[in-house]
Amino acid sequence: MGVLETKRVIQPPKRRRMTKRRRMMILCAKIAGITAAAIALIIGIYLVGFAKYTYINLSELTQASVAGYNGHGTLTTSTSPMAGYEDFFDTVSVSVLDTEEIKNGSLSNGDKIEIEYFYNKELAKEHKLRVRGGSEFVTIKDLPEGKPISYDELFAGVKLTYEGVAPAVAVTVTNTSTDDMLADVVYSIVDPKEFYDEGETVRVRADFDVSKAVEEAYDIEAGPEGYVKDFTVSGVDRYLTDPSELPQELLDQMKEYGATLFGTSQGDANEFGLRLLTSTGAMYTTDGGEYTFAWRTPVYISSYFTCLNEDHIGEPGNQVNDVKVVYDTGVIQSDGKAVSAEAVVVFKDIVKKADGTITVDLNEGEIVSASTKDSDIKALVRATNDEMYTSTKLEQ
């Protein structure tokens, strides 16, 4: 009986069919692998190259501070350099960007101010610096309220000092304030003149350290034209320019005193007496060294007030006003020889005092002319040949 052999046939496994879901899973796995490789490559490149750079954030190294007072504040900035990069930080600057609405110097609490950083980019590359800058906004806060000083208070310490007699008064200005801030204000006259008249305006300007005022929070009010105020020259003595103000009592005193000047035998009386005698060819005689002529008792004729015209006031050497008194007189010698003449006595500097009284120094009266020619006397007292003066005959 034979043996029945059986042959084992091995069947290959059945091939599974690829599903759509499986294909997506395989694709995602491949993408993840590629991404991981790319990240590893980037990290490698960074570690090899970019790890050598130093990062700087200018905002973290910059300090912003405010000064002044609310409504008049200022913003300043300062940047602290990093050790080893001082030359780079020398190029760093921070600019406060003004706007039309807000200007640095007139800041108030709550204002938002933009600041911008600038630096040398080429130098940053040389130092392998990665700099973060650009611009940012700073909010203003903690400004104190200002200490108000009004416009009138600013000029309260002004003192005008007068020297001379109007209309030729020299004016100086001084500061009499005892306030810590105002005592340092410098007052000066705007467009100063050599001389001022009573009633004229003196413009005074106040100059002070603005930065100090802001630092100490002084809120100083300005006027319509800034820190300038007008003052009026007042309370001064004044040369008389209106002859109608001359009191009759004073004129009478000048007439009486003037007549006494011819009673002396020396000084002006002698000089003009000799002039009269020699002008007529009369020989004068002496007795024991003394002249033998005498003045005839003067008789009052008229008076004239002479005043310097306004456009010549203040010019050196000019006499502002005077009163000239004219007398009919003459000289006579002991032998009976006589010369008739008219003579003039002048009283200078008639002053209207600050209290309204009018004065003249009678002791300063002097004989200024004696002539046998009436025309010479008239030319003198009427200022005929002097266009700088105006002469007015006084009614007596």
RODO-2510 file (C-alpha; in nm, 4 decimals, decimal comma):
residues 396
     n   res          X          Y          Z
     1     m     0,0000     0,0000     0,0000
     2     g     0,1499     0,3148    -0,0995
     3     v     0,1982     0,6267     0,0973
     4     l    -0,0108     0,9220    -0,0036
     5     e     0,1910     1,2333     0,0014
     6     t     0,0234     1,5654     0,0414
     7     k     0,1858     1,8893    -0,0735
     8     r     0,1533     2,1956     0,1516
     9     v     0,0873     2,5013    -0,0479
    10     i     0,1694     2,8310     0,1280
    11     q    -0,0560     3,1083     0,0168
    12     p     0,0802     3,4640     0,0210
    13     p    -0,1047     3,6960     0,2564
    14     k    -0,3728     3,8967     0,1026
    15     r    -0,2687     4,2544     0,0271
    16     r    -0,4638     4,5077     0,2245
    17     r    -0,6193     4,7918     0,0406
    18     m    -0,4713     5,1450     0,1295
    19     t    -0,7359     5,3673     0,2770
    20     k    -0,7553     5,7453     0,2357
    21     r    -0,7205     5,7982     0,6081
    22     r    -0,4056     5,5942     0,6202
    23     r    -0,2522     5,7876     0,3381
    24     m    -0,3143     6,1182     0,5222
    25     m    -0,1512     5,9841     0,8343
    26     i     0,1577     5,8846     0,6421
    27     l     0,1766     6,2292     0,4725
    28     c     0,1468     6,4159     0,8008
    29     a     0,4209     6,2030     0,9486
    30     k     0,6510     6,2900     0,6626
    31     i     0,5703     6,6642     0,6936
    32     a     0,6354     6,6553     1,0685
    33     g     0,9686     6,4952     1,0053
    34     i     1,0668     6,7561     0,7510
    35     t     0,9553     7,0407     0,9847
    36     a     1,1515     6,8997     1,2725
    37     a     1,4573     6,8776     1,0545
    38     a     1,4111     7,2392     0,9404
    39     i     1,3727     7,3665     1,2963
    40     a     1,6818     7,1754     1,3967
    41     l     1,8664     7,3326     1,1057
    42     i     1,7512     7,6873     1,2007
    43     i     1,8499     7,6326     1,5610
    44     g     2,1837     7,5089     1,4433
    45     i     2,2383     7,8097     1,2214
    46     y     2,1386     8,0446     1,5098
    47     l     2,3721     7,8708     1,7509
    48     v     2,6539     7,8926     1,4996
    49     g     2,6015     8,2544     1,3820
    50     f     2,3409     8,4705     1,5580
    51     a     2,4264     8,3678     1,9093
    52     k     2,7188     8,6140     1,8860
    53     y     2,4854     8,9244     1,8787
    54     t     2,4008     9,1375     2,1838
    55     y     2,0470     9,2637     2,2220
    56     i     1,9791     9,6158     2,3458
    57     n     1,6379     9,7618     2,4277
    58     l     1,6827    10,1393     2,4358
    59     s     1,3489    10,1874     2,6066
    60     e     1,4693     9,9877     2,9071
    61     l     1,7864    10,1971     2,9295
    62     t     1,6173    10,5388     2,8962
    63     q     1,4778    10,7417     3,1826
    64     a     1,2210    11,0174     3,1219
    65     s     1,1790    11,2943     3,3797
    66     v     0,9562    11,6012     3,4042
    67     a     1,0248    11,9450     3,5516
    68     g     0,8353    12,2684     3,5907
    69     y     0,4722    12,2894     3,6835
    70     n     0,1350    12,1878     3,5455
    71     g     0,0761    12,3753     3,2213
    72     h     0,4404    12,4763     3,1919
    73     g     0,6208    12,1460     3,2194
    74     t     0,9211    12,0090     3,0368
    75     l     1,0183    11,6538     2,9507
    76     t     1,3820    11,5452     2,9406
    77     t     1,5383    11,2056     2,8808
    78     s     1,8695    11,0374     2,9579
    79     t     2,0066    10,7013     2,8448
    80     s     2,2354    10,4818     3,0550
    81     p     2,5143    10,3204     2,8466
    82     m     2,6049     9,9519     2,8673
    83     a     2,9608     9,8738     2,9689
    84     g     3,1828     9,8063     2,6713
    85     y     2,9606     9,9901     2,4251
    86     e     3,0189    10,3502     2,5360
    87     d     3,1172    10,4680     2,1863
    88     f     2,7898    10,3356     2,0471
    89     f     2,5851    10,4998     2,3219
    90     d     2,7574    10,8286     2,2412
    91     t     2,5574    10,8186     1,9177
    92     v     2,2258    10,7446     2,0870
    93     s     1,9841    11,0347     2,1131
    94     v     1,6236    11,0650     2,2163
    95     s     1,4046    11,3287     2,0533
    96     v     1,0859    11,4634     2,2086
    97     l     0,8455    11,5069     1,9181
    98     d     0,6437    11,8307     1,9493
    99     t     0,2968    11,8560     1,8054
   100     e     0,0863    12,1556     1,7106
   101     e    -0,1224    12,1101     2,0258
   102     i     0,1525    12,0272     2,2741
   103     k     0,4971    12,1813     2,2877
   104     n     0,7703    12,0662     2,5186
   105     g     0,7918    12,3485     2,7707
   106     s     0,4169    12,3907     2,8125
   107     l     0,3213    12,0419     2,9188
   108     s     0,0351    11,9492     3,1490
   109     n    -0,0434    11,6392     3,3480
   110     g    -0,2094    11,3801     3,1253
   111     d    -0,0377    11,4892     2,8036
   112     k     0,0955    11,2025     2,5937
   113     i     0,4296    11,2841     2,4361
   114     e     0,5967    11,0793     2,1650
   115     i     0,9686    11,0205     2,1922
   116     e     1,1857    10,8701     1,9187
   117     y     1,5246    10,6982     1,9407
   118     f     1,8144    10,7580     1,7024
   119     y     2,1502    10,5805     1,6846
   120     n     2,4354    10,4965     1,4477
   121     k     2,3239    10,1784     1,2718
   122     e     2,6628    10,1129     1,1113
   123     l     2,8321    10,1234     1,4484
   124     a     2,5663     9,8880     1,5859
   125     k     2,6552     9,6367     1,3129
   126     e     3,0240     9,6657     1,3897
   127     h     2,9527     9,5809     1,7544
   128     k     2,7076     9,3020     1,6534
   129     l     2,4269     9,4785     1,8359
   130     r     2,0612     9,4060     1,7843
   131     v     1,8985     9,7373     1,8855
   132     r     1,5356     9,7813     1,9668
   133     g     1,4366    10,1475     1,9413
   134     g     1,1845    10,3295     1,7268
   135     s     0,9346    10,5464     1,9115
   136     e     0,7020    10,5276     2,2098
   137     f     0,4626    10,7471     2,4070
   138     v     0,5242    10,8903     2,7529
   139     t     0,2390    11,0146     2,9732
   140     i     0,3102    11,3307     3,1709
   141     k     0,2288    11,3109     3,5418
   142     d     0,3295    11,4407     3,8856
   143     l     0,3777    11,8048     3,7746
   144     p     0,3006    12,0375     4,0694
   145     e     0,0690    12,3351     4,0440
   146     g     0,2485    12,6663     3,9759
   147     k     0,2948    12,9480     4,2275
   148     p     0,1108    13,2379     4,0624
   149     i     0,2758    13,5805     4,0307
   150     s     0,0497    13,8361     3,8667
   151     y     0,1630    14,0899     3,6092
   152     d     0,1225    14,3706     3,8640
   153     e     0,3150    14,1766     4,1300
   154     l     0,6009    14,1246     3,8843
   155     f     0,6461    14,5016     3,8539
   156     a     0,5564    14,5927     4,2139
   157     g     0,9250    14,6263     4,3067
   158     v     1,0058    14,8736     4,0288
   159     k     1,1292    15,2124     4,1485
   160     l     1,1978    15,5001     3,9110
   161     t     1,4572    15,7487     4,0329
   162     y     1,4688    16,0991     3,8839
   163     e     1,7633    16,3338     3,8574
   164     g     1,7387    16,6846     3,7214
   165     v     1,4498    16,9123     3,6389
   166     a     1,1908    16,8383     3,3725
   167     p     1,1901    16,8505     3,0771
   168     a     1,5506    16,7357     3,1274
   169     v     1,5043    16,4561     3,3813
   170     a     1,7373    16,1549     3,3754
   171     v     1,5544    15,8361     3,4773
   172     t     1,7013    15,5194     3,6301
   173     v     1,5154    15,2059     3,7376
   174     t     1,5926    14,9834     4,0363
   175     n     1,4491    14,6651     4,1877
   176     t     1,3276    14,6985     4,5482
   177     s     1,1572    14,3572     4,5776
   178     t     1,2418    14,1293     4,8709
   179     d     1,0773    13,8180     4,7244
   180     d     1,3264    13,5341     4,6717
   181     m     1,2363    13,5034     4,3054
   182     l     1,1507    13,8640     4,2188
   183     a     1,4632    14,0034     4,3867
   184     d     1,6652    13,8520     4,1011
   185     v     1,4562    14,0155     3,8277
   186     v     1,6510    14,2697     3,6230
   187     y     1,4480    14,5747     3,5206
   188     s     1,5638    14,7946     3,2340
   189     i     1,4219    15,0832     3,0322
   190     v     1,3177    14,9982     2,6773
   191     d     1,4701    15,2385     2,4215
   192     p     1,6040    15,4730     2,6908
   193     k     1,6334    15,8468     2,6311
   194     e     1,8859    16,0828     2,7840
   195     f     1,6118    16,3071     2,9236
   196     y     1,2399    16,2793     2,9966
   197     d     0,9675    16,5336     3,0582
   198     e     0,6999    16,5152     3,3246
   199     g     0,4102    16,3032     3,2012
   200     e     0,6231    16,1074     2,9542
   201     t     0,6019    15,7288     2,9405
   202     v     0,8934    15,5122     3,0492
   203     r     0,8706    15,1524     2,9272
   204     v     1,0261    14,9031     3,1683
   205     r     1,1106    14,5434     3,0770
   206     a     1,1478    14,2613     3,3327
   207     d     1,4163    14,0038     3,2555
   208     f     1,4465    13,6927     3,4690
   209     d     1,5861    13,3405     3,4554
   210     v     1,2990    13,1537     3,2905
   211     s     1,4504    12,8122     3,3631
   212     k     1,4850    12,9012     3,7320
   213     a     1,1270    13,0255     3,7432
   214     v     1,0030    12,7019     3,5880
   215     e     1,2251    12,4914     3,8129
   216     e     1,0865    12,6614     4,1221
   217     a     0,7309    12,6405     3,9822
   218     y     0,6719    13,0170     3,9556
   219     d     0,3808    13,0870     3,7207
   220     i     0,4582    13,4456     3,6150
   221     e     0,1795    13,6212     3,4272
   222     a     0,2711    13,8139     3,1128
   223     g     0,1032    14,1353     3,0017
   224     p    -0,0346    14,2279     2,6584
   225     e     0,3203    14,2817     2,5297
   226     g     0,4991    14,0234     2,7399
   227     y     0,6996    14,1269     3,0429
   228     v     0,6901    14,5020     2,9669
   229     k     0,5003    14,7695     3,1585
   230     d     0,4579    15,1451     3,1096
   231     f     0,5319    15,3939     3,3855
   232     t     0,4725    15,7704     3,3844
   233     v     0,7261    16,0312     3,4923
   234     s     0,5546    16,2153     3,7763
   235     g     0,6250    16,3971     4,0995
   236     v     0,9240    16,5847     3,9602
   237     d     1,0323    16,9472     3,9594
   238     r     0,9856    17,1110     3,6214
   239     y     1,1269    17,4159     3,4459
   240     l     0,8462    17,6589     3,3779
   241     t     0,7456    17,6714     3,0118
   242     d     0,4150    17,8568     3,0365
   243     p     0,4616    18,2265     3,1231
   244     s     0,0970    18,2536     3,2322
   245     e     0,1876    18,0458     3,5387
   246     l     0,4313    18,3071     3,6688
   247     p     0,2794    18,4589     3,9845
   248     q     0,2794    18,8377     4,0056
   249     e     0,4341    18,8246     4,3515
   250     l     0,7398    18,6445     4,2135
   251     l     0,7739    18,8936     3,9262
   252     d     0,7630    19,1828     4,1725
   253     q     1,0390    19,0191     4,3774
   254     m     1,2570    18,9858     4,0661
   255     k     1,2004    19,3544     3,9715
   256     e     1,2888    19,4756     4,3203
   257     y     1,5919    19,2540     4,3611
   258     g     1,7199    19,3328     4,0109
   259     a     1,7190    19,7057     4,0895
   260     t     1,9448    19,6496     4,3891
   261     l     2,2224    19,5059     4,1667
   262     f     2,2999    19,8553     4,0362
   263     g     2,3702    19,9873     4,3830
   264     t     2,6988    19,8053     4,4165
   265     s     3,0319    19,9543     4,3157
   266     q     3,1926    19,6266     4,2171
   267     g     3,1323    19,3132     4,0111
   268     d     2,8888    19,3304     3,7196
   269     a     2,7859    19,6876     3,8005
   270     n     3,1452    19,8076     3,7666
   271     e     3,2048    19,6092     3,4469
   272     f     2,8987    19,7374     3,2638
   273     g     2,9459    20,0924     3,3994
   274     l     3,2956    20,1040     3,2485
   275     r     3,1612    19,9662     2,9202
   276     l     2,9072    20,2465     2,9002
   277     l     3,1649    20,5143     2,9700
   278     t     3,4222    20,3844     2,7235
   279     s     3,1585    20,3199     2,4526
   280     t     3,0739    20,6940     2,4547
   281     g     3,4351    20,8090     2,4756
   282     a     3,3922    20,9433     2,8293
   283     m     3,6983    20,9170     3,0496
   284     y     3,6350    20,7509     3,3829
   285     t     3,8100    20,8739     3,6943
   286     t     3,9193    20,7049     4,0129
   287     d     3,9732    20,8190     4,3663
   288     g     4,2109    20,6218     4,5794
   289     g     4,1838    20,3288     4,3416
   290     e     3,8029    20,3344     4,3464
   291     y     3,5910    20,4270     4,0453
   292     t     3,4109    20,7574     4,0925
   293     f     3,1048    20,6768     3,8789
   294     a     2,7696    20,5619     4,0190
   295     w     2,4574    20,4107     3,8710
   296     r     2,1508    20,6227     3,8401
   297     t     1,8496    20,4777     4,0247
   298     p     1,7018    20,2202     3,7836
   299     v     1,3438    20,2623     3,6708
   300     y     1,1540    19,9508     3,5657
   301     i     1,0521    19,9367     3,1982
   302     s     0,9394    19,5799     3,1089
   303     s     0,9934    19,2053     3,1580
   304     y     1,0277    18,9174     2,9109
   305     f     0,9964    18,5425     2,9615
   306     t     1,2246    18,3390     2,7359
   307     c     1,1843    17,9639     2,6902
   308     l     1,3917    17,7109     2,4966
   309     n     1,2035    17,5577     2,2049
   310     e     1,1047    17,1949     2,2592
   311     d     1,3238    17,0480     1,9837
   312     h     1,6348    17,1879     2,1563
   313     i     1,5542    17,0746     2,5101
   314     g     1,8194    16,8444     2,6495
   315     e     2,0998    16,9712     2,4320
   316     p     2,4194    17,0383     2,6329
   317     g     2,4688    17,3979     2,7450
   318     n     2,1192    17,5206     2,6697
   319     q     1,9359    17,7294     2,9283
   320     v     1,5726    17,6192     2,9471
   321     n     1,4127    17,9442     3,0630
   322     d     1,4714    18,2815     3,2177
   323     v     1,3086    18,6159     3,2959
   324     k     1,4808    18,9302     3,1694
   325     v     1,3952    19,2542     3,3472
   326     v     1,4668    19,5829     3,1623
   327     y     1,5499    19,9090     3,3457
   328     d     1,6024    20,2699     3,2408
   329     t     1,9236    20,3766     3,4120
   330     g     2,2768    20,5045     3,3415
   331     v     2,6010    20,6060     3,5077
   332     i     2,7214    20,9446     3,6326
   333     q     3,0720    21,0477     3,7402
   334     s     3,1667    21,2685     4,0296
   335     d     3,2493    21,5505     3,7880
   336     g     2,8902    21,5435     3,6620
   337     k     2,9507    21,3641     3,3339
   338     a     2,6691    21,1113     3,2741
   339     v     2,5685    20,8405     3,0257
   340     s     2,2055    20,7355     2,9938
   341     a     2,1333    20,3714     2,9087
   342     e     1,9028    20,0733     2,9390
   343     a     2,0156    19,7668     3,1283
   344     v     1,8963    19,4074     3,1599
   345     v     1,8985    19,1784     3,4632
   346     v     1,8323    18,8080     3,4062
   347     f     1,6902    18,5453     3,6455
   348     k     1,7473    18,1904     3,5235
   349     d     1,5941    17,8526     3,6019
   350     i     1,2405    17,9340     3,7085
   351     v     1,1154    17,6032     3,8464
   352     k     0,7694    17,4664     3,9150
   353     k     0,8174    17,2341     4,2109
   354     a     0,6453    16,8996     4,2430
   355     d     0,4050    17,0544     4,4968
   356     g     0,3014    17,3223     4,2453
   357     t     0,4933    17,6170     4,3887
   358     i     0,7080    17,8240     4,1518
   359     t     1,0540    17,9278     4,2645
   360     v     1,3597    18,1145     4,1456
   361     d     1,6922    18,1789     4,3167
   362     l     1,7018    18,5593     4,3333
   363     n     2,0645    18,5495     4,4436
   364     e     2,1531    18,4119     4,1003
   365     g     2,0208    18,7285     3,9291
   366     e     2,2856    18,9167     3,7285
   367     i     2,3267    19,2120     3,4953
   368     v     2,3750    19,0796     3,1425
   369     s     2,3574    19,3918     2,9297
   370     a     2,3744    19,7714     2,9382
   371     s     2,3547    19,9811     2,6223
   372     t     2,2830    20,3286     2,4997
   373     k     2,1040    20,1683     2,2014
   374     d     1,7437    20,0675     2,2597
   375     s     1,7659    19,8348     1,9572
   376     d     2,0401    19,6278     2,1227
   377     i     1,8275    19,5760     2,4330
   378     k     1,5191    19,4810     2,2308
   379     a     1,7145    19,2262     2,0256
   380     l     1,8359    19,0634     2,3466
   381     v     1,5099    19,0406     2,5393
   382     r     1,3031    18,9388     2,2348
   383     a     1,5540    18,6672     2,1302
   384     t     1,5538    18,8259     1,7850
   385     n     1,8744    18,6593     1,6757
   386     d     1,8260    18,3218     1,8457
   387     e     1,5849    18,0788     1,6805
   388     m     1,6300    17,8286     1,9634
   389     y     1,4219    18,0406     2,2006
   390     t     1,0752    18,1910     2,2108
   391     s     1,0310    18,5177     2,4024
   392     t     0,7076    18,6521     2,5517
   393     k     0,6574    19,0026     2,6936
   394     l     0,4995    18,9833     3,0381
   395     e     0,2061    19,1983     3,1298
   396     q     0,2732    19,3920     3,4506
***
